[in-house]
Amino acid sequence: MLATTYIVDRLNNLYALAAELPQHKYEEEFCRQVSEDFSLAYCQWWGCDGDDARKRSLLGEYSDSPASKTVVCELSSASHGCHRLVFGLMGKSFEMADEAWHALAQGMVAAADNAQRFVGSRMVSAPEDTGVAWLNNDGKLVRFCNAFKAHMLAQLPSWGGSSLPFSLPSPDVEGFVWQGLYIRVLHLNEGIRIAAHTDRRATNVLTEREMDVVRCIVDGCSFKEVGRRLGISPSTASSHLYKAYDKLKLRGRAALVQWYSRGETGAA
């Protein structure tokens, strides 16, 4: 039988994954992740509003192949009146007692509930265009969702999908900007998870030109280099930078780099 510590470890990863996803993708991506972690033929997640189990809707699904056996788990939670999680097993699936599958289902629902409460309390969520990719511990690209693929092809039409088109930062850096995308990096026990979405920081505060100058300064450019890159004079570059400092309530390049690397919104 599979060790309980393995199940707990996989569930902990779901909590981390939820932080990188829009709310409406929790169930779908949880099904995908669990199917891969436990070598399932498929995973389905049904939910219903209220206690009427006859009025179910499919919240998320991942299917890889036909199943030789199914395990059905019925439970309830705060997010929906009832849940039905169906695990499709095949020959290479992990061998677990029905109680263990039920515990896994409970953990999946609890992770989604926790993420929804967290998002509701902060009034924030991952941007709708977030795309996710997964790498193994050697840095090899293992898989990616369609949204991630779309982001990469938009920036680099020749991208073949075999490797990342950018280099990863050191493990202590949580995020960075590449080609107008904000890239968030999450190091997990079984590999590295990458989330990418359009860099929207300060778009409601800074002008487009001010943001261009900020990106150059973060890259380490001098005012002369900014001027050459953007086709403006060094004094104009300086003026844009100090306007950005004033709007963002920042003092100095170090504070600007820190703000930029954290992916803050810059909202007033």
Backbone bond lengths (Angstrom), bond angles and torsions (degrees), N, CA, C in turn:
res aa  C-N    CA-C-N  psi(-1)  N-CA   C-N-CA  omega(-1)  CA-C   N-CA-C  phi
1 M - - - 1.465 - - 1.532 110.23 -
2 L 1.292 115.02 147.93 1.458 120.43 -178.72 1.519 110.50 -69.94
3 A 1.316 116.32 136.64 1.453 120.64 -178.39 1.526 110.76 -64.79
4 T 1.344 114.35 142.60 1.467 120.04 178.95 1.523 111.11 -59.96
5 T 1.320 116.39 -33.63 1.472 119.44 -178.63 1.530 111.13 -62.09
6 Y 1.331 117.37 -32.36 1.461 120.34 178.46 1.531 110.24 -66.24
7 I 1.340 116.29 -43.62 1.467 120.57 178.97 1.520 109.85 -62.01
8 V 1.317 116.96 -45.52 1.460 120.85 -179.62 1.524 110.42 -61.59
9 D 1.329 116.61 -41.97 1.456 121.02 -179.85 1.523 111.14 -63.03
10 R 1.329 117.12 -41.66 1.469 121.00 178.49 1.526 111.20 -65.51
11 L 1.322 116.62 -38.46 1.468 119.90 178.70 1.524 111.25 -67.77
12 N 1.326 116.89 -37.72 1.464 119.70 176.25 1.533 110.85 -59.43
13 N 1.315 115.87 -36.37 1.457 119.56 178.40 1.525 111.68 -67.01
14 L 1.344 117.19 -31.02 1.464 119.97 177.33 1.525 110.72 -65.72
15 Y 1.328 116.64 -37.99 1.471 119.93 177.09 1.528 109.99 -61.42
16 A 1.339 115.88 -40.95 1.464 119.80 178.52 1.526 110.82 -68.17
17 L 1.333 116.61 -40.13 1.460 120.99 -179.74 1.522 110.95 -62.14
18 A 1.332 117.41 -39.17 1.466 121.18 -176.99 1.527 111.70 -59.45
19 A 1.329 116.78 -31.01 1.463 120.51 -179.30 1.519 112.24 -66.74
20 E 1.344 116.92 -17.45 1.460 120.82 -177.36 1.525 112.93 -102.20
21 L 1.331 117.85 3.20 1.464 120.38 -171.57 1.515 113.13 -119.41
22 P 1.339 117.67 148.62 1.462 120.03 166.78 1.529 108.72 -64.73
23 Q 1.331 117.49 154.05 1.459 120.88 -175.23 1.522 113.32 -56.79
24 H 1.325 117.43 -39.46 1.460 119.17 -173.73 1.528 113.14 -72.74
25 K 1.339 117.97 -4.04 1.461 120.49 -179.51 1.524 113.36 -105.46
26 Y 1.336 118.13 0.15 1.469 119.85 -177.37 1.533 111.63 -53.78
27 E 1.348 116.42 -56.76 1.456 120.51 -172.66 1.529 111.75 -63.63
28 E 1.336 116.55 -43.27 1.463 120.17 -178.70 1.522 111.60 -62.28
29 E 1.334 116.53 -47.86 1.457 119.63 -178.01 1.526 112.05 -72.79
30 F 1.339 117.56 -31.15 1.467 119.98 175.11 1.529 109.58 -63.73
31 C 1.333 116.76 -42.79 1.466 120.05 178.48 1.527 110.97 -61.00
32 R 1.320 115.50 -42.39 1.465 119.97 179.13 1.533 110.72 -62.63
33 Q 1.335 116.14 -48.05 1.452 120.07 -176.72 1.521 111.90 -64.04
34 V 1.331 116.62 -45.37 1.466 120.50 -179.44 1.528 110.70 -65.48
35 S 1.320 117.26 -38.50 1.469 120.17 178.52 1.520 110.88 -60.01
36 E 1.317 116.70 -39.75 1.458 119.64 180.00 1.525 111.75 -76.39
37 D 1.327 116.90 -37.85 1.464 120.12 -179.82 1.524 112.40 -66.35
38 F 1.351 116.50 -33.88 1.470 120.45 -174.70 1.526 112.53 -113.09
39 S 1.339 116.82 12.64 1.467 122.82 176.58 1.529 112.08 53.96
40 L 1.316 116.35 50.94 1.463 121.20 -178.57 1.525 111.17 -87.50
41 A 1.329 114.55 154.01 1.463 119.85 172.24 1.517 109.75 -72.79
42 Y 1.325 116.40 -39.80 1.462 120.81 175.06 1.518 109.72 -162.69
43 C 1.316 114.91 166.47 1.461 121.91 175.84 1.526 107.72 -143.32
44 Q 1.317 116.88 130.60 1.463 122.28 177.88 1.517 109.68 -123.65
45 W 1.330 114.94 142.26 1.466 120.75 179.77 1.524 107.71 -127.93
46 W 1.335 115.55 112.69 1.455 122.07 179.24 1.521 109.34 -109.11
47 G 1.314 116.66 146.31 1.459 120.57 178.04 1.511 110.45 -140.89
48 C 1.313 116.94 162.13 1.455 120.96 177.38 1.517 109.44 -144.44
49 D 1.318 116.08 149.07 1.453 121.95 176.19 1.523 108.61 -86.91
50 G 1.319 115.80 120.29 1.462 118.52 -176.77 1.506 111.35 90.63
51 D 1.308 116.86 -162.19 1.466 121.76 -174.78 1.519 113.15 -102.56
52 D 1.323 118.90 2.66 1.463 121.15 -177.94 1.523 109.42 -83.74
53 A 1.334 115.67 99.74 1.461 121.11 -176.89 1.526 112.17 -68.25
54 R 1.338 118.01 -13.31 1.455 120.54 179.95 1.525 111.76 -76.94
55 K 1.306 117.58 -16.87 1.462 122.08 -177.53 1.524 109.91 -106.05
56 R 1.313 114.82 64.01 1.463 120.04 -178.46 1.520 110.70 -92.99
57 S 1.329 115.04 153.62 1.463 121.60 171.61 1.521 108.05 -130.85
58 L 1.319 116.06 148.01 1.459 121.25 -179.54 1.521 109.03 -78.81
59 L 1.339 116.51 114.96 1.460 121.77 -177.87 1.523 112.14 -88.96
60 G 1.324 116.71 -32.63 1.456 120.11 -178.78 1.517 110.62 -164.61
61 E 1.313 115.83 150.87 1.466 119.50 -178.31 1.517 109.60 -155.96
62 Y 1.333 114.94 144.34 1.456 121.04 170.90 1.521 107.00 -139.79
63 S 1.317 117.06 127.24 1.466 120.79 -176.90 1.513 109.96 -130.04
64 D 1.345 115.37 132.82 1.459 120.78 -179.51 1.527 112.13 -119.29
65 S 1.346 116.95 -38.19 1.463 120.72 -177.20 1.527 109.36 -164.01
66 P 1.347 118.09 168.30 1.471 120.66 177.22 1.530 110.66 -63.21
67 A 1.321 115.88 150.15 1.467 121.18 -178.89 1.529 110.83 -102.98
68 S 1.329 115.68 148.10 1.461 121.12 175.61 1.529 111.20 -93.23
69 K 1.339 116.36 -16.00 1.460 121.95 -179.03 1.525 108.51 -156.79
70 T 1.321 116.05 147.84 1.467 119.48 177.07 1.527 110.02 -124.01
71 V 1.318 114.85 147.38 1.460 122.25 173.38 1.526 106.73 -121.02
72 V 1.326 116.74 122.98 1.459 121.74 -177.44 1.525 108.96 -109.61
73 C 1.318 115.57 128.21 1.463 121.16 -179.59 1.527 109.29 -119.89
74 E 1.329 116.66 122.23 1.459 122.88 178.56 1.528 108.41 -107.26
75 L 1.323 117.57 130.35 1.459 121.12 178.38 1.525 109.15 -158.95
76 S 1.331 116.12 173.16 1.461 121.35 -179.23 1.525 109.00 -127.28
77 S 1.355 115.87 163.59 1.465 120.36 -179.62 1.520 109.33 -158.71
78 A 1.327 114.46 -179.92 1.463 120.11 -178.60 1.523 111.89 -74.47
79 S 1.332 117.65 -28.92 1.464 120.51 -174.34 1.520 112.64 -77.16
80 H 1.323 117.76 -32.46 1.454 122.37 176.98 1.523 107.47 -141.48
81 G 1.331 116.18 158.07 1.460 118.75 -179.51 1.512 112.61 -62.97
82 C 1.325 116.53 -37.22 1.466 119.65 -179.95 1.520 109.96 -151.15
83 H 1.310 114.79 158.32 1.460 121.67 178.57 1.522 109.00 -133.37
84 R 1.306 115.30 146.29 1.468 120.98 168.59 1.521 107.04 -130.72
85 L 1.319 116.02 116.92 1.456 121.32 175.24 1.514 108.63 -108.21
86 V 1.316 115.32 128.29 1.468 121.62 -177.83 1.519 108.41 -115.92
87 F 1.326 116.39 118.94 1.460 122.35 178.25 1.528 108.52 -103.26
88 G 1.320 116.83 118.64 1.461 121.21 176.36 1.514 110.71 -92.21
89 L 1.322 116.82 117.80 1.465 121.21 -175.75 1.521 111.12 -99.33
90 M 1.315 115.30 153.08 1.461 121.60 173.55 1.516 108.42 -138.92
91 G 1.309 117.02 -175.30 1.459 120.36 -172.50 1.513 114.94 -57.88
92 K 1.334 117.13 -36.15 1.468 119.78 -176.90 1.520 113.02 -91.82
93 S 1.347 117.69 3.09 1.461 120.60 179.41 1.520 110.43 -66.87
94 F 1.335 116.32 154.23 1.446 121.11 177.39 1.525 109.82 -64.48
95 E 1.308 115.99 139.03 1.463 121.17 178.89 1.529 109.40 -87.48
96 M 1.343 115.78 115.70 1.459 120.91 -179.85 1.521 109.02 -141.63
97 A 1.309 116.08 151.57 1.460 121.15 174.51 1.527 108.99 -69.02
98 D 1.333 116.24 157.76 1.461 120.40 179.42 1.526 111.60 -56.95
99 E 1.343 115.98 -33.82 1.473 119.36 179.54 1.523 111.09 -63.47
100 A 1.323 116.40 -34.81 1.458 120.06 179.61 1.532 111.00 -70.21
101 W 1.336 116.78 -39.68 1.466 119.86 176.29 1.528 110.26 -63.58
102 H 1.333 116.37 -38.23 1.461 120.06 178.75 1.534 110.24 -65.51
103 A 1.324 116.67 -39.27 1.463 120.54 177.79 1.524 110.38 -64.61
104 L 1.336 116.68 -38.08 1.454 120.70 177.09 1.527 110.32 -63.52
105 A 1.342 116.66 -44.27 1.463 121.01 179.06 1.528 110.61 -61.19
106 Q 1.320 116.85 -43.77 1.467 120.60 178.06 1.528 110.98 -60.53
107 G 1.312 115.98 -41.32 1.456 119.84 179.32 1.513 112.65 -65.13
108 M 1.345 117.26 -38.08 1.462 121.32 178.35 1.526 110.81 -63.64
109 V 1.325 116.09 -44.90 1.466 120.76 179.74 1.531 110.35 -65.57
110 A 1.340 116.05 -41.66 1.467 119.94 179.62 1.526 111.07 -63.20
111 A 1.337 117.70 -38.58 1.463 121.09 179.48 1.525 110.87 -64.56
112 A 1.346 116.31 -41.14 1.472 120.16 178.15 1.523 110.80 -66.97
113 D 1.337 117.01 -42.75 1.468 121.00 178.49 1.520 110.98 -60.42
114 N 1.331 115.58 -45.52 1.464 120.26 -178.68 1.523 110.87 -61.75
115 A 1.336 116.17 -42.85 1.463 120.29 -179.47 1.522 110.85 -64.48
116 Q 1.332 116.93 -40.06 1.467 120.17 -179.73 1.523 111.19 -66.92
117 R 1.326 117.68 -38.30 1.461 120.17 177.70 1.523 110.50 -67.17
118 F 1.335 116.05 -38.76 1.466 120.51 -179.82 1.525 110.50 -65.22
119 V 1.333 115.54 -45.01 1.453 119.86 179.37 1.522 110.34 -63.36
120 G 1.337 116.96 -42.31 1.450 120.61 -179.52 1.510 112.53 -63.91
121 S 1.329 117.27 -36.45 1.462 119.95 -178.10 1.515 112.01 -72.26
122 R 1.348 117.36 -28.26 1.466 120.27 -178.51 1.526 112.63 -101.25
123 M 1.334 116.07 -9.18 1.458 121.44 -178.74 1.523 111.30 58.88
124 V 1.331 116.38 34.41 1.461 120.07 176.94 1.515 108.41 -135.88
125 S 1.317 116.88 160.56 1.447 122.85 174.92 1.515 107.19 -155.47
126 A 1.318 115.55 167.55 1.456 118.03 175.28 1.529 108.80 -63.01
127 P 1.326 118.62 142.42 1.460 120.42 179.27 1.522 112.01 -55.68
128 E 1.330 115.97 150.81 1.454 121.08 -176.11 1.527 112.67 -61.01
129 D 1.341 117.57 -27.54 1.461 119.47 -176.49 1.530 112.56 -93.11
130 T 1.321 117.50 17.78 1.461 120.32 -179.40 1.532 111.25 -64.04
131 G 1.317 115.35 130.12 1.456 121.91 174.12 1.517 109.38 -116.27
132 V 1.324 117.58 143.51 1.456 121.66 -174.55 1.528 110.13 -121.98
133 A 1.332 115.67 141.07 1.463 122.41 175.00 1.522 108.58 -133.44
134 W 1.322 115.89 156.67 1.457 121.29 -177.85 1.523 109.45 -126.76
135 L 1.333 115.77 137.12 1.451 122.44 176.87 1.522 108.42 -122.19
136 N 1.338 117.18 152.76 1.453 118.83 173.83 1.526 108.76 -81.72
137 N 1.309 116.55 -179.96 1.470 120.06 -175.77 1.523 113.16 -68.14
138 D 1.334 116.89 -14.06 1.460 120.73 176.28 1.525 111.59 -89.66
139 G 1.325 116.56 1.85 1.455 120.22 179.08 1.514 114.62 84.39
140 K 1.341 117.64 10.68 1.463 121.10 179.46 1.520 109.91 -84.73
141 L 1.323 116.33 133.43 1.465 121.45 179.50 1.523 109.40 -69.28
142 V 1.335 115.57 122.75 1.465 121.02 -176.08 1.529 111.33 -99.75
143 R 1.331 117.36 -47.06 1.458 120.84 -179.20 1.528 109.17 -160.74
144 F 1.320 115.44 165.73 1.457 120.97 178.91 1.525 108.31 -157.70
145 C 1.342 115.08 155.70 1.458 119.93 -179.76 1.535 109.18 -88.95
146 N 1.326 116.07 171.00 1.461 120.47 -176.56 1.526 112.45 -63.45
147 A 1.345 117.04 -35.85 1.460 119.83 -179.48 1.525 111.08 -64.74
148 F 1.338 117.10 -39.09 1.464 120.98 177.54 1.528 109.82 -64.80
149 K 1.324 116.12 -44.59 1.467 120.65 178.87 1.523 110.64 -59.06
150 A 1.328 116.97 -43.02 1.466 120.95 -179.67 1.528 111.13 -62.16
151 H 1.337 116.90 -41.27 1.457 120.44 178.10 1.530 111.00 -61.82
152 M 1.322 117.24 -45.43 1.455 120.51 -177.44 1.532 111.43 -65.48
153 L 1.339 116.77 -42.63 1.462 120.42 -178.90 1.524 111.71 -68.99
154 A 1.335 116.65 -31.66 1.462 119.90 178.35 1.528 110.99 -65.21
155 Q 1.330 115.95 -34.59 1.456 120.34 -179.30 1.526 112.21 -90.16
156 L 1.336 115.89 -29.60 1.460 120.61 -176.97 1.534 108.55 -142.25
157 P 1.336 117.99 86.66 1.476 121.57 -174.98 1.527 114.45 -56.61
158 S 1.325 117.32 -23.84 1.466 120.27 -179.02 1.525 112.97 -85.78
159 W 1.354 117.55 1.23 1.470 120.56 -176.89 1.524 110.67 -60.43
160 G 1.331 116.16 128.35 1.453 121.04 -176.18 1.513 115.52 -96.50
161 G 1.345 117.57 -9.83 1.455 119.93 177.10 1.509 115.20 87.48
162 S 1.343 118.12 3.49 1.462 119.77 -178.17 1.532 113.02 -88.06
163 S 1.328 116.67 -21.39 1.462 121.17 -179.37 1.519 109.16 -154.50
164 L 1.316 116.84 165.40 1.456 120.84 178.13 1.529 110.06 -72.10
165 P 1.325 117.98 142.12 1.467 120.26 178.76 1.521 112.89 -83.76
166 F 1.321 117.43 6.75 1.463 121.66 178.66 1.524 108.98 -138.07
167 S 1.311 116.17 162.15 1.463 121.34 178.47 1.513 110.33 -90.06
168 L 1.323 116.94 145.10 1.453 121.15 178.30 1.530 110.31 -82.46
169 P 1.320 116.93 143.95 1.466 120.03 178.04 1.520 110.85 -77.60
170 S 1.304 117.42 -179.77 1.461 121.11 175.84 1.524 109.53 -65.97
171 P 1.343 118.17 155.85 1.473 121.70 -175.22 1.521 115.19 -57.14
172 D 1.334 118.08 -21.94 1.464 119.54 -178.57 1.534 112.70 -82.26
173 V 1.332 117.53 -4.96 1.462 121.74 177.93 1.518 108.70 -98.49
174 E 1.329 117.03 118.31 1.460 121.20 -175.91 1.518 113.38 -81.88
175 G 1.330 117.26 -27.40 1.453 118.45 -177.13 1.520 112.31 -160.25
176 F 1.326 115.27 162.62 1.457 121.06 179.74 1.526 108.04 -159.12
177 V 1.311 116.24 171.11 1.460 121.61 -179.66 1.521 109.86 -109.87
178 W 1.328 115.73 135.09 1.464 122.23 177.43 1.524 108.42 -139.53
179 Q 1.327 116.30 121.06 1.467 122.06 174.96 1.530 112.99 51.86
180 G 1.331 116.55 40.13 1.451 119.66 179.07 1.516 115.16 81.02
181 L 1.337 117.03 6.00 1.464 122.04 176.95 1.521 109.27 -110.08
182 Y 1.328 116.32 141.93 1.461 119.15 171.50 1.522 107.22 -92.81
183 I 1.314 117.11 123.09 1.466 123.69 -177.25 1.521 108.92 -108.70
184 R 1.317 116.61 119.26 1.463 121.67 177.61 1.525 108.74 -105.30
185 V 1.317 116.40 134.52 1.468 122.05 -175.96 1.522 109.27 -116.09
186 L 1.324 115.94 127.94 1.463 121.41 -179.46 1.522 108.82 -125.25
187 H 1.331 116.89 117.00 1.465 121.85 -179.86 1.529 109.37 -90.94
188 L 1.330 116.34 120.35 1.457 122.99 -179.96 1.525 109.47 -117.19
189 N 1.323 115.37 171.80 1.465 119.20 -177.98 1.519 112.58 -60.73
190 E 1.347 116.41 -39.87 1.456 119.82 -173.89 1.526 113.34 -95.21
191 G 1.327 118.05 1.59 1.450 119.19 179.44 1.519 112.39 159.10
192 I 1.306 115.86 -156.59 1.464 122.53 -176.34 1.520 109.31 -124.39
193 R 1.320 116.57 132.52 1.454 121.09 177.71 1.531 108.76 -109.69
194 I 1.326 115.56 132.17 1.458 122.36 -179.05 1.525 108.87 -115.09
195 A 1.325 117.22 129.85 1.463 121.63 174.39 1.524 108.16 -119.28
196 A 1.323 116.39 132.75 1.467 120.83 -177.96 1.520 110.08 -128.54
197 H 1.315 116.25 135.48 1.459 120.40 173.59 1.524 108.84 -149.96
198 T 1.300 116.38 164.95 1.460 121.48 179.98 1.520 110.15 -58.29
199 D 1.323 116.27 134.16 1.462 121.20 179.42 1.532 108.70 -75.60
200 R 1.334 115.90 104.40 1.459 120.55 -177.24 1.529 112.32 -104.80
201 R 1.296 116.97 9.78 1.464 118.60 -173.29 1.514 112.37 -62.84
202 A 1.319 113.48 132.71 1.459 122.33 173.98 1.527 114.40 63.41
203 T 1.349 118.15 13.17 1.461 118.67 -179.77 1.517 111.49 -66.20
204 N 1.342 117.40 -22.25 1.462 119.87 177.09 1.525 111.66 -95.36
205 V 1.346 116.92 6.53 1.463 120.93 -179.68 1.516 110.93 -125.08
206 L 1.317 116.78 -51.53 1.462 120.78 -177.92 1.523 111.31 -93.26
207 T 1.319 115.92 150.84 1.459 119.93 172.48 1.526 108.92 -74.85
208 E 1.319 116.64 165.68 1.464 120.61 179.86 1.525 110.91 -60.01
209 R 1.333 116.82 -41.12 1.460 120.20 -179.71 1.525 111.58 -67.58
210 E 1.330 117.28 -40.02 1.468 120.80 177.33 1.525 110.07 -61.28
211 M 1.343 116.35 -40.07 1.456 119.58 179.32 1.527 110.53 -67.75
212 D 1.338 117.51 -36.72 1.469 120.60 176.16 1.524 110.83 -59.55
213 V 1.329 115.51 -43.83 1.468 120.39 179.95 1.527 110.06 -65.55
214 V 1.329 117.38 -41.96 1.465 121.09 178.72 1.522 110.20 -57.99
215 R 1.327 117.39 -45.11 1.471 120.69 -179.56 1.529 110.50 -60.92
216 C 1.324 116.55 -41.37 1.463 119.66 179.01 1.526 111.50 -64.76
217 I 1.313 116.93 -42.80 1.466 120.94 -179.52 1.527 110.14 -63.76
218 V 1.326 116.47 -41.63 1.466 120.47 178.19 1.525 110.53 -62.76
219 D 1.338 116.56 -31.72 1.470 120.84 177.32 1.522 112.35 -73.66
220 G 1.339 117.05 -5.74 1.460 120.72 177.98 1.511 114.91 95.33
221 C 1.326 117.43 13.30 1.465 120.61 -178.01 1.534 111.42 -74.58
222 S 1.324 115.26 147.51 1.458 120.65 169.17 1.523 107.86 -82.54
223 F 1.345 117.00 172.11 1.463 118.85 178.91 1.533 111.00 -62.47
224 K 1.333 117.26 -36.04 1.462 119.77 177.46 1.528 110.66 -63.46
225 E 1.348 116.62 -42.61 1.464 120.44 179.70 1.524 111.42 -67.59
226 V 1.335 115.77 -36.92 1.469 119.43 175.72 1.521 109.53 -61.65
227 G 1.347 115.96 -44.60 1.454 120.25 179.81 1.512 112.80 -59.44
228 R 1.346 116.23 -44.29 1.469 119.96 179.21 1.521 111.07 -65.10
229 R 1.335 116.91 -40.57 1.469 120.98 -177.28 1.530 111.59 -68.13
230 L 1.338 116.88 -38.78 1.463 120.58 -174.06 1.523 113.72 -102.71
231 G 1.340 116.77 -5.27 1.451 119.22 179.28 1.516 113.40 73.70
232 I 1.327 116.46 34.72 1.467 121.69 178.08 1.525 108.33 -129.27
233 S 1.323 116.67 168.18 1.464 120.06 179.58 1.530 110.31 -78.19
234 P 1.342 118.32 155.18 1.466 121.15 177.25 1.526 112.41 -56.93
235 S 1.337 116.64 -37.16 1.469 118.96 -179.44 1.524 111.08 -67.68
236 T 1.339 116.62 -35.49 1.472 119.89 177.04 1.526 110.03 -67.77
237 A 1.331 117.06 -40.24 1.460 121.10 177.11 1.523 110.21 -60.13
238 S 1.343 116.02 -43.88 1.467 120.76 178.80 1.521 110.84 -61.50
239 S 1.330 116.50 -42.60 1.461 120.63 -179.86 1.525 111.15 -61.59
240 H 1.337 117.05 -43.61 1.472 120.68 179.00 1.527 111.08 -63.25
241 L 1.334 116.00 -40.32 1.459 119.36 -178.44 1.525 111.11 -63.64
242 Y 1.323 116.66 -45.91 1.458 118.42 -176.50 1.530 112.47 -71.93
243 K 1.325 116.74 -25.86 1.457 119.44 170.98 1.532 110.42 -66.41
244 A 1.334 115.48 -38.95 1.463 119.88 177.85 1.524 110.68 -65.55
245 Y 1.333 117.10 -44.07 1.466 120.59 175.88 1.529 110.88 -53.62
246 D 1.332 115.22 -46.11 1.456 119.96 -176.40 1.529 111.21 -65.34
247 K 1.326 116.82 -43.91 1.458 120.63 -178.62 1.533 112.01 -67.13
248 L 1.327 116.60 -36.24 1.466 121.09 -177.20 1.523 113.03 -90.22
249 K 1.326 116.68 -3.57 1.467 121.44 -179.28 1.525 111.02 59.71
250 L 1.330 115.95 44.00 1.461 121.51 179.94 1.519 109.78 -116.10
251 R 1.321 114.94 156.63 1.464 120.53 179.37 1.524 109.05 -131.88
252 G 1.320 116.65 104.63 1.445 121.07 174.74 1.517 114.50 97.35
253 R 1.334 114.39 160.55 1.458 121.52 -176.30 1.528 112.58 -66.99
254 A 1.320 116.49 -36.11 1.466 118.64 -179.36 1.524 110.89 -60.68
255 A 1.333 116.69 -43.05 1.468 120.39 178.53 1.516 110.82 -66.16
256 L 1.341 116.43 -35.73 1.465 120.70 178.98 1.527 110.86 -65.86
257 V 1.317 116.21 -44.53 1.472 120.52 178.93 1.532 110.29 -62.15
258 Q 1.324 116.99 -42.16 1.460 120.56 179.49 1.527 110.61 -63.41
259 W 1.327 117.12 -44.28 1.457 121.21 178.14 1.520 110.57 -60.73
260 Y 1.325 116.39 -43.60 1.456 121.42 -176.47 1.525 111.80 -67.83
261 S 1.335 117.23 -41.52 1.468 121.16 -176.93 1.519 111.54 -70.67
262 R 1.351 118.14 -25.12 1.455 120.71 178.17 1.520 112.39 -81.60
263 G 1.316 117.26 -13.10 1.452 119.56 179.27 1.516 113.18 72.46
264 E 1.339 118.00 33.63 1.453 120.12 -178.44 1.525 110.31 -70.75
265 T 1.322 116.37 157.90 1.454 121.34 -175.55 1.506 112.84 -78.64
266 G 1.322 116.86 -28.94 1.444 118.95 -177.17 1.514 112.99 72.45
267 A 1.337 117.47 13.73 1.453 120.75 -177.55 1.525 110.37 -68.51
268 A 1.309 115.00 142.06 1.462 119.02 -178.99 1.498 111.05 -71.46
